[in-house]
């Protein structure tokens, strides 16, 4: 390939505003994804969002384990009391991103809410042989000048977590030295939503199987998130190309 990118894998999350009570169509039958991004602005509702104690406890545990301060958590739950959803679910861009250990990135939003994106190699195989701890560590710290081992990777888990809403899937892909890297399969789509968030129209497919000079190979999980009487499109992507990998949130 003439054009080289920094890395092999990329996660790109694009969220839009919950604009109306009608879900927005985002995928055709062949899983081609609509690239339109909805305008982001804050959702306000006159209805109080009352969580069950078990739901609130689960969210508190998740926020605490991911470094959200108690004072910030209090403000976030106060927003729900006013019928306002967290910025992490309704704003397109975080105000700050932090690279965590391995392939994880934490995005921080204006109100202190967060999202976590990750690529997990722990159950992965390379050419049908399980990756050992050293290989997993090396894949997690690749520099922009180092290519990943060539071959077929299986069971790579791609995930995004918001607390209220989590999504993940697994991908198989093949790296070809001086050739076209490709995505072989995307499987095992999974979504977990905590009320008042729900979801519909969940699809997973290969949007572009082979990389080209202009584009990465791409797999896409798409879903409609529903909250506060409206709906928004959610896409989680895996990109493969030029024998490198990196992650980004948008």
C-alpha positions as CSV (number, residue, x, y, z in Angstrom):
1,X,0.0,0.0,0.0
2,X,1.3,3.5,-0.9
3,X,-0.6,5.3,1.8
4,X,0.2,4.2,5.4
5,X,-1.9,4.9,8.4
6,X,-0.7,4.9,11.9
7,X,-2.4,1.6,13.1
8,X,-4.3,-1.4,12.1
9,X,-7.5,-1.1,14.1
10,X,-9.8,1.9,14.7
11,X,-12.9,2.5,16.7
12,X,-15.0,5.4,15.7
13,X,-18.2,6.2,17.6
14,X,-20.5,8.7,16.1
15,X,-23.6,9.8,18.1
16,X,-26.3,12.3,17.2
17,X,-29.0,14.1,19.1
18,X,-32.2,12.5,20.1
19,X,-34.3,14.7,17.8
20,X,-37.7,13.2,17.6
21,X,-39.8,10.3,18.7
22,X,-39.5,8.6,15.3
23,X,-36.4,6.4,14.7
24,X,-34.1,7.7,11.9
25,X,-33.4,5.1,9.2
26,X,-29.7,4.4,9.1
27,X,-29.0,1.1,7.3
28,X,-30.2,-0.6,4.2
29,X,-30.7,-4.3,3.8
30,X,-27.1,-4.8,2.6
31,X,-25.8,-3.0,5.8
32,X,-24.5,0.1,4.0
33,X,-24.5,2.7,6.7
34,X,-25.9,6.2,6.2
35,X,-23.0,8.6,6.8
36,X,-25.3,11.5,7.9
37,X,-24.6,12.6,11.4
38,X,-27.4,14.2,13.4
39,X,-27.0,17.6,14.8
40,X,-26.0,17.5,18.5
41,X,-27.8,19.5,21.2
42,X,-29.0,18.9,24.7
43,X,-32.2,17.0,25.3
44,X,-34.5,18.4,28.0
45,X,-37.6,16.7,29.2
46,X,-40.3,17.9,31.7
47,X,-40.5,14.3,33.1
48,X,-38.3,13.3,36.0
49,X,-36.1,10.3,35.2
50,X,-36.5,8.1,38.3
51,X,-34.1,5.1,38.5
52,X,-34.7,2.0,40.6
53,X,-32.2,1.7,43.5
54,X,-30.6,-1.3,41.7
55,X,-30.2,0.7,38.5
56,X,-28.6,3.7,40.3
57,X,-26.3,1.4,42.2
58,X,-25.1,-0.2,39.0
59,X,-24.4,3.2,37.4
60,X,-22.6,4.4,40.5
61,X,-20.4,1.3,40.5
62,X,-19.6,1.8,36.8
63,X,-18.9,5.6,37.2
64,X,-16.7,5.0,40.3
65,X,-14.7,2.2,38.7
66,X,-14.0,4.5,35.8
67,X,-12.7,7.4,37.9
68,X,-15.7,9.7,38.1
69,X,-15.6,11.8,41.3
70,X,-18.5,11.5,43.8
71,X,-19.3,15.2,43.4
72,X,-19.6,14.8,39.6
73,X,-21.8,11.7,40.1
74,X,-24.1,13.8,42.3
75,X,-24.4,16.4,39.6
76,X,-25.2,13.8,37.0
77,X,-28.0,12.2,39.0
78,X,-29.3,15.7,39.7
79,X,-29.7,16.1,36.0
80,X,-31.8,13.0,35.8
81,X,-34.0,14.4,38.5
82,X,-34.6,17.3,36.3
83,X,-35.4,15.1,33.3
84,X,-32.1,15.8,31.5
85,X,-30.0,13.0,30.1
86,X,-26.2,13.0,30.4
87,X,-24.1,14.6,27.7
88,X,-22.3,11.3,26.9
89,X,-25.5,10.1,25.3
90,X,-26.6,13.3,23.6
91,X,-23.5,15.3,22.6
92,X,-21.4,14.3,19.5
93,X,-18.0,15.4,20.8
94,X,-16.2,14.9,24.2
95,X,-14.2,17.7,25.7
96,X,-11.3,15.5,26.6
97,X,-10.0,12.0,25.8
98,X,-7.6,9.9,27.8
99,X,-5.7,6.8,26.6
100,X,-6.0,4.0,29.1
101,X,-4.1,0.8,29.5
102,X,-4.3,-1.6,26.5
103,X,-6.6,-0.5,23.7
104,X,-9.0,1.6,25.9
105,X,-9.9,5.2,25.6
106,X,-12.0,7.3,28.0
107,X,-13.9,10.2,26.6
108,X,-15.1,12.9,29.1
109,X,-18.0,15.2,28.3
110,X,-18.9,18.7,29.5
111,X,-21.1,17.5,32.4
112,X,-18.5,15.0,33.6
113,X,-20.2,11.9,32.1
114,X,-17.9,9.5,30.3
115,X,-17.7,6.8,27.7
116,X,-15.1,4.0,27.3
117,X,-14.1,2.5,24.0
118,X,-11.9,-0.6,23.8
119,X,-10.5,-3.3,21.6
120,X,-9.9,-6.5,23.5
121,X,-7.4,-9.2,22.4
122,X,-7.7,-11.4,25.5
123,X,-9.7,-14.1,23.7
124,X,-8.1,-13.6,20.3
125,X,-6.3,-16.1,18.1
126,X,-3.7,-15.4,15.4
127,X,-3.7,-18.1,12.7
128,X,-5.9,-20.3,15.0
129,X,-3.4,-20.1,17.8
130,X,-4.3,-18.3,21.0
131,X,-2.3,-15.1,21.6
132,X,0.0,-15.3,24.6
133,X,0.4,-12.5,27.2
134,X,3.5,-11.1,25.5
135,X,1.7,-10.9,22.1
136,X,-1.3,-9.2,23.7
137,X,0.9,-6.7,25.4
138,X,2.8,-6.0,22.2
139,X,-0.4,-5.4,20.3
140,X,-1.4,-3.0,23.0
141,X,1.7,-0.8,22.8
142,X,2.4,-0.8,19.0
143,X,4.1,2.4,17.9
144,X,3.3,4.1,14.6
145,X,6.5,2.7,13.1
146,X,5.8,-0.9,13.9
147,X,3.5,-3.2,11.9
148,X,1.4,-5.9,13.7
149,X,2.1,-9.6,13.0
150,X,0.7,-10.7,9.6
151,X,-2.0,-13.3,9.6
152,X,-5.6,-13.9,10.4
153,X,-6.9,-12.6,13.7
154,X,-10.1,-14.0,15.3
155,X,-12.4,-13.1,18.2
156,X,-11.3,-9.5,18.5
157,X,-13.8,-7.8,20.8
158,X,-14.8,-4.2,19.9
159,X,-16.8,-2.3,22.6
160,X,-18.2,1.0,23.7
161,X,-19.6,1.7,27.2
162,X,-21.7,4.6,28.5
163,X,-23.0,3.1,31.7
164,X,-26.6,3.6,30.5
165,X,-25.9,1.9,27.2
166,X,-23.1,-0.6,26.2
167,X,-22.5,-2.3,22.9
168,X,-19.9,-4.7,21.6
169,X,-19.2,-7.3,18.8
170,X,-16.4,-9.5,17.7
171,X,-14.4,-9.3,14.5
172,X,-12.1,-11.5,12.4
173,X,-9.7,-9.9,10.1
174,X,-6.6,-10.7,8.0
175,X,-3.4,-8.6,7.6
176,X,-1.6,-9.1,4.3
177,X,1.9,-7.7,3.9
178,X,2.1,-5.5,0.8
179,X,-1.5,-6.5,0.0
180,X,-5.1,-5.6,0.8
181,X,-6.0,-6.2,4.5
182,X,-9.5,-7.4,4.9
183,X,-12.3,-8.0,7.4
184,X,-13.4,-11.6,7.3
185,X,-16.4,-11.6,9.6
186,X,-18.2,-9.6,12.3
187,X,-20.2,-11.5,14.8
188,X,-21.8,-11.7,18.3
189,X,-23.4,-8.3,18.5
190,X,-24.6,-7.4,22.0
191,X,-26.3,-4.4,23.5
192,X,-27.2,-3.7,27.1
193,X,-29.4,-0.7,27.9
194,X,-30.6,0.5,31.4
195,X,-33.9,2.3,31.6
196,X,-34.7,5.1,30.6
197,X,-32.5,4.1,27.6
198,X,-33.8,1.5,25.2
199,X,-32.8,0.5,21.7
200,X,-34.1,-0.9,18.4
201,X,-33.0,-1.7,14.8
202,X,-29.7,-3.4,15.8
203,X,-27.6,-4.5,12.8
204,X,-24.0,-5.7,12.3
205,X,-22.3,-6.1,9.0
206,X,-19.2,-5.6,6.9
207,X,-19.5,-2.2,5.2
208,X,-16.2,-2.6,3.2
209,X,-14.5,-6.0,3.1
210,X,-11.1,-5.0,1.6
211,X,-9.0,-2.0,2.2
212,X,-8.1,0.3,-0.8
213,X,-5.7,3.1,-1.3
214,X,-8.3,5.5,-0.1
215,X,-10.2,3.6,2.5
216,X,-9.8,1.1,5.4
217,X,-11.8,-2.1,5.4
218,X,-14.8,-1.5,7.7
219,X,-17.2,-3.3,9.9
220,X,-20.2,-1.5,11.4
221,X,-22.6,-2.1,14.3
222,X,-25.6,0.2,14.0
223,X,-28.4,0.8,16.4
224,X,-31.1,3.3,17.3
225,X,-30.9,4.5,21.0
226,X,-34.1,5.8,22.5
227,X,-34.4,8.1,25.5
228,X,-36.5,11.0,26.8
229,X,-39.1,10.5,24.1
230,X,-36.7,10.6,21.2
231,X,-34.2,8.5,19.3
232,X,-30.6,8.8,17.9
233,X,-28.4,6.8,15.6
234,X,-25.4,5.1,17.1
235,X,-22.5,3.5,15.1
236,X,-19.6,1.5,16.3
237,X,-16.9,0.8,13.7
238,X,-13.8,-1.3,13.3
239,X,-11.3,-0.3,10.6
240,X,-8.5,-2.5,9.3
241,X,-5.8,-1.2,7.0
242,X,-2.0,-0.8,6.3
243,X,-1.0,-3.3,8.9
244,X,-1.4,-0.8,11.8
245,X,-4.0,0.0,14.4
246,X,-5.3,2.9,16.4
247,X,-8.5,4.1,18.1
248,X,-10.4,7.4,18.0
249,X,-13.6,8.8,19.2
250,X,-15.6,11.4,17.4
